[in-house]
Amino acid sequence: MTESNPQTKSATSGRKLAQTIVLCAAVFGLTGAGDPATRFNELGHQMMCVCGCGQILLECNHVGCPDSDGMRNELMAAVSRGDSDSLVEQSFVQKYGPTVLAAPTGKGFDRTAWIVPFVALALGLSIVVLVIRAWKNRPAPALADGLRPLRGAELEQFRDQARKETDL
């Protein structure tokens, strides 16, 4: 009988697990990738109507919109031709400007639109933590005649004494 190496078994099982994960990701990632209706829906929800309504292209619902029907027709024609998603987006950006995209790109100055909210959140949380620490660690207020307020066990001792003295 041959003795199998435990490291070889773990490497083989690790490789099989990695292959399974890649296969699952490919199956779920490419589901509907060739379907024009799905591509039209996805691309249409990544673009804004340029009429000024501030709505997603496929959800622009105001009556008599001068732009949404034409933009939808252009999008359907591009998807039907088989243009890639990036080519469709680029053509819309060239024609209507960068405001046609519902989300900023991850390139150049647009990257700040993704970074600034997280930085602002972290800064805000840091300020809140610092303020709470400052409130917690502030010194006890000084009272007239050099008296100081009682806290903790000393305060409880006086409360117990008051209860005993006022108990009839």
Secondary structure by P-SEA (a helix, b strand, c coil): cbbbbaaaaaaaaaaaaaaaaaaaaaaaaacccccaaaaaaaaaaacccccccccccccccccccccaaaaaaaaaaaaaacccaaaaaaaaaaaccccccccccccccccccccaaaaaaaaaaaaaaaaaaaaaaccccccccbbbbbccaaaaaaaaaaaaaacc
